[in-house]
């Protein structure tokens, strides 16, 4: 079983994947329009709800800001490599793919998923090892983004990137040492594009870099040398979408 906490995350889970929901727990005395909405969604999904004391939340939610709500769910199964291949086989229009190469902090993982959802990313790919799990913390940080995007977990990321390349997917990686700015991407004229983001401390692995068709960096004007991976992910994803929209208008 897994647990989803926080108003936004619980609402998204009840709307997008109600079949996985099992029980909704609400802090005693917590009643407002947003909580009533969650109760209504739970009833529609046939999910029981009950009020529990603050001590119960401290035990179950730990240090996560739960906002007085917790949804107990059947654990969400991530798609596997063969599922990704099936999805690619059925692809009939250009898509945007986000690949996370070693993002191990669950808050960063959740924030990347939130940005991916907001930017309309079709698929997120993560390696089975050296990646944050889709945990309570990640789901809370994603604020509903985790339910809104397909996530595939692959055993061998290098093999997956090669498979994407063979299908004509243009692979773009981020690297602080590259001279090309992300603003110079011509993503509006590219079909299916995969953006690869590296780990919080070391960035992209050497092998991953060699499998990218293009490497770009985010120019930094101040004293900070780089952005947090989740912030950088949002910056580049939205620039890709801006370029694509501009191309459609021209």
Secondary structure, 3 states (H helix, E strand, C coil): CEEEECHHHHHHHHHHCHHHEEEEEEECCCCCHHHHHHHHHHHHCCCEEEEECHHHHHHHHCCCCCCCEEEEECCCCCECHHHHHHHHHCCCCCCEEEEECCCCCHHHHHHHHHHHHHCCCCEEEEECCCCCCCCHHHHHHHCCHHHHCEEEEECCHHHHHHHHHHCCCEEEEECCCCCCEHHHCCHHHCCCEEEEECECCCECCHHHHHCCCEEEECCCCCCCCCCCHHHHHHHHHHHHHHHHHHHHHC
